[in-house]
Amino acid sequence: MLRAFLHSLVVLGLLLSTSHLRTVAAVPSLSQPSFLSIPISRQNNLPVSRADYVHGAILQQQHINTATKRLALMTGQAPPSDLELLWTIHQRISRLSTDLQRKYEFWKIAEILAFHRASSIASISHIALKTPSLSPRDAKLHNVPLAIQSNDYGYIGTFQLGTPLRDFRLLIDTGSADLWVGAEGCVADDGSGNCGKHNFLGPHSSSSYNQTKDTWAIGYVSGTVSGYLIRDTVSVAGIKLIGHLFGTAMNESSNFTPDNIPFDGLMGLGKQAISQQRVTPFLQSLYQAHLIPAPIASYRISRRADHKNDGELTIGALNPKHYDPSTLVTKPNVNKFGYWGVGVDAVHVGKKNMQWPNRTILIDTGTTLLIAPKDDVDAIHALIPGSTFDGQGWSVPCNMTTIISLTIGGRAFSIDPRDIAFAPIEYGSDICMSGIGIGGVGPFYQNTDWLAGDVFLKNVYFSTDESKDQVSIAKLKS
């Protein structure tokens, strides 16, 4: 059960490129509205029983590993290898009790690492093990008994595709720019058969389906998809984009195919510069077809602790019902790699100004934690009463009250302490792993970039405008 629950399903973070493909303009079918809004929901997959509970230190590290790969992608740095990430999981387990080490098959992980120690991780050569008893097949990383990265699905919205229109649940991602869904006849690349109980698009289900000869392939952090470019109708909030060019996947890796994966494809709302299909992304196509006033995507992210799932994606503008206009700050995008980032004027922990005027936050709906370099993370937690460090990550009291705020454009945006108390370290514990994790990429990990996921984004209304290359942030309307 544990292995099935923890099977890595990370589908965020593009790592591979595809062949160059042509772009075809879509035909507008309706007059321009002011903006379009659809609900987006968080798919929570945290264990609900003591038997299924994953120790908080491991869960935190899985999320840190995912975020670190995302951070590397967004800053043009080489990502850590899966072996390096597995080493971090190994180290976290090594600090747990013998019973928990047995539960998480610590020694099998150690043997897999030892088997690969001649490759990219020189630091594991000191492990005191006998010659590994595993065969090369058993030592492959897909046989690791614990997920290296988090299985965080992110936010899902419903779009309609084809003729007649049918609902497709799509993963919303600010860190990519491509739209794809499974194709009729899709097969899994592990030889297990079809692509699961999902909705598929093809000539049998859509009379307007038109497949081209152009192929595409995308590699994500933990999986790949590939297929053909097709043209078909895509509808959102009642607005149709006819003849839009996007991908249907004829082949999906096993990370996408299980029946319990709660989405049918992915809707990338990032900048056109990062499109791996080399086509005009959906948001830009709506704008070019004069169906929305601007290529703007705005987000209201829900918080589980509020006992609501009231997130919303707005396309074309900012939705005034969600934010306080007196707090709105609009800043130029400072990221040079096709993603979204803004400069931070100051960071406060409680009443203390940390004197950090040169930090940058990269905004990513595909990340859960707030990730920062070790020196910054250590300094923040030193000011949180009751915080402790286990050698790799920090924990905090689950009822902590310390307010952390980021000042952007002269406006302070506070993080609710409930969002920093990420997950109980053990089932029912009053000590929680921190939602602010240590992560860095690049030479000596001295980068001043932070990766801002849900821990920060749940506290603000935020919007991206590709035509002006700007990011807007405001306080939520109470």
Secondary structure, 3 states (H helix, E strand, C coil): CHHHHCCCCCCCCCCCCCCCCCCCCCEECCCCCCCEEEEEEECCCCCCCCCCCCCHHHHHHHHHHHHHHHHHHHHCCCCCCHHHHHHHHHHHHHCCCHHHHHHCCHHHHHHHHHHCCCCCCHHHCCCCCCCCCCCCCCCCHHHCCCCCCCCCCCEEEEEEECCCCEEEEEEEECCCCCEEEEEEEEEECCCCCECCCCCCECCCCCCCCEEEEEEEEEEECCEEEEEEEEEEEEEECCEEEEEEEEEEEEEECCCCCCCCCCCCEEEECCCHHHCCCCCCCHHHHHHHCCCCCCCEEEEECCCHHHCCCCEEEEECCCCHHHECHHHCEEEECCCCCCCCEEEECEEEECCEECCCCCEEEEECCCCCCEEECHHHHHHHHCCCCCCEECCCCEEEECCCCCCEEEEECCEEEEECHHHHEEEECCCCCCEEEECEEECCCCHHHCCCEEEECHHHHCCEEEEEECCCCEEEEEEECC
